[in-house]
């Protein structure tokens, strides 16, 4: 069984930084797309950043220049460095990945990690 486990969230003052991690475990043959989403109270879940297996990245306009996504393929882990945080970045951050296991590729979600930015 495949699991995605996030860590690194917390409470931080505006302007601060955090590093979120998401580790995939289980019977994994390969991981293609990995991404971070977030969901603030009363809002829809939104894509924050994504990275392909080759390292190509894409960011939401609201986080460009402040957030950096990266991955360690050997560790099946994706990271999100969040900097210059603003109160509007407060949300639950979720990891998403497309993982091949037993010849089947499907999407998986982590349980989420809370990021709270105080003004």
C-alpha positions in Angstrom: 0.0 0.0 0.0 1.3 3.4 -0.9 1.3 6.3 1.5 2.2 10.0 1.3 3.2 11.6 4.6 3.7 15.3 4.9 5.6 17.1 7.6 7.1 20.6 8.3 4.0 22.7 8.8 3.6 25.0 11.7 2.9 28.5 13.0 5.1 31.3 11.6 5.1 35.0 11.6 4.6 36.9 8.3 7.8 37.1 6.4 9.0 33.8 7.8 9.9 30.5 6.1 9.1 26.8 6.4 10.2 23.7 4.6 7.5 21.2 3.9 8.3 17.6 3.1 6.3 14.7 1.6 7.6 11.2 1.6 6.1 8.4 -0.4 6.4 4.8 0.8 5.2 1.4 -0.2 5.5 -0.8 -3.2 6.6 2.0 -5.6 7.8 1.3 -9.1 8.0 4.9 -10.1 6.7 8.4 -9.5 6.0 10.8 -12.3 4.2 14.0 -11.3 4.4 15.4 -7.8 2.7 18.5 -6.5 1.6 20.6 -3.6 -1.9 21.9 -3.2 -3.4 24.0 -0.4 -6.9 24.6 0.9 -7.8 27.6 3.1 -11.0 27.6 5.2 -14.0 28.1 3.1 -12.0 27.9 -0.2 -11.4 25.3 -2.8 -8.2 23.3 -2.9 -5.8 25.0 -5.3 -2.5 24.0 -7.0 0.5 25.7 -5.5 3.4 24.1 -7.4 4.2 21.0 -9.4 7.3 19.2 -10.6 7.8 16.5 -13.2 10.2 13.5 -12.9 12.6 15.4 -15.1 12.5 18.4 -12.7 10.4 20.8 -14.7 8.4 23.1 -12.4 5.3 25.2 -12.5 3.9 27.6 -9.8 0.7 29.5 -9.0 1.1 33.2 -9.7 0.4 34.0 -6.1 3.6 32.1 -4.9 6.1 32.7 -7.7 9.3 34.0 -6.4 8.5 33.0 -2.8 8.0 29.2 -3.0 10.3 26.6 -4.4 9.4 23.0 -5.2 12.0 20.3 -5.4 12.3 16.5 -5.3 14.7 13.8 -4.3 13.9 10.8 -6.5 16.1 8.5 -4.6 14.1 9.2 -1.4 10.7 9.4 -3.2 10.3 12.8 -1.5 9.0 16.2 -2.6 9.8 19.4 -0.8 8.2 22.8 -0.7 10.4 25.7 0.5 7.9 28.5 1.5 9.4 31.9 2.2 8.3 35.5 2.6 5.1 34.0 4.0 1.9 36.1 4.1 -1.2 35.6 6.2 -3.1 34.7 3.0 -0.8 31.7 2.7 -2.5 30.1 5.8 -4.0 26.8 4.7 -3.7 23.1 4.9 -1.0 22.0 2.4 -1.5 18.7 0.7 1.0 16.6 -1.3 -0.2 14.9 -4.5 1.7 12.4 -6.6 1.1 10.0 -9.5 2.7 6.7 -8.5 3.1 3.5 -10.4 2.7 0.3 -8.4 2.0 -3.2 -9.7 1.7 -1.9 -13.3 -1.0 0.7 -12.4 -0.6 4.5 -12.2 -2.9 6.4 -10.0 -2.9 9.6 -8.0 -2.4 9.7 -4.2 -2.9 12.4 -1.6 -1.2 13.0 1.7 -3.2 13.8 4.9 -2.1 17.4 4.9 0.0 19.7 7.0 -1.2 23.0 8.5 0.6 26.2 7.8 -0.5 29.2 9.8 1.0 32.6 9.2 0.3 35.3 11.8 0.4 39.0 10.9 
